[in-house]
Amino acid sequence: MDYITVNTGTRIFYIEKKMTEAIVRDPEILTVPEGEENLLGLSVYHGRLVVYHQLGDKKSYSCGIIIKAGGEMLPGIPADTVGEEEADPSCLTMLMEGVWGKKSD
């Protein structure tokens, strides 16, 4: 299966191409005072709210991957680099719909 690979600085995630809404360069991510510890911040994409979670160890990223989802809010994954890769699904574990991480032994 073909995936978009996302490097967050500490981890690589695999996103199904069909689940990718957009790749945004230098997203404007606004921090949320007193927000959850793993909440990086919020952004807006075509009038819809995007919620970025802290998946790496940095506070700013060169791009954001917006995941397709029903409802008013879209999940976003901040990334340092983005690429493409074919991966064996049996080596991956689902983290959320359309987003995968490598299985750890």
C-alpha positions, 0 to 999 in steps of 0.5 A: 500500500502507498503511504505519505510518510511524515517525520515529526523529528522523533517518529515516522508516521504513515498516512494513507494517501486517500485519507490526506486532505491537504499538505500545508507548508508552514501552517500557522498553528496557534497555541491554546493556553492551558490546553492539554499537554499533547495539544500543539495548537489549532489552525484553520483550513478552508473554514474548518478547524484543524487540531494539531497534536504534539507528536514530536519534540519540537514546537514548530514544523515546516509543514502540516498534514491534514487528515480527512475526517467527518465533522467540523474538526480535522486532525492535523499532523505536524511534520519536519519532512514529508515523503512517499513510501510503499509499506507492508501493512502487516508491519504497521499498527493503526494509530487513528483512521488512516494513520499508522506507525511501525509496530514495535517488537 
